[in-house]
Amino acid sequence: MKQIEVQIMGQSYLLGCPDGGEPQLRDAVERVDAAMCKIRDAGKVKARDRIAVLASLNLAFDLAAQQAAAATAAPAPSAAPAASEPGEADAKAAQLIQKLDQALAGDGHLL
């Protein structure tokens, strides 16, 4: 396993990378960096740890939505009863993100 240095929101990180996994890891770093910078640039959240939590929730929500869309595009016969579960998870994730946004919106000093 090799180590690669990456930058996320201007901060350097040294990450372990499995052989052959560097393109995927760099893609993941680029997505995380873009998500965090977008939240930071919106100006509502200043603390890096809170930005990271919100970015990870947004990325997880997007992934869940993609998985739900893929599941409904080509449903397997045995998956039919579970079709409502991804929708429920998406709704709960959206509610959680909304609550976090509301809680953080009025916080002028986060730490």
Order of alpha helices (4+ residues) and beta strands (2+ residues): beta-beta-alpha-alpha-alpha
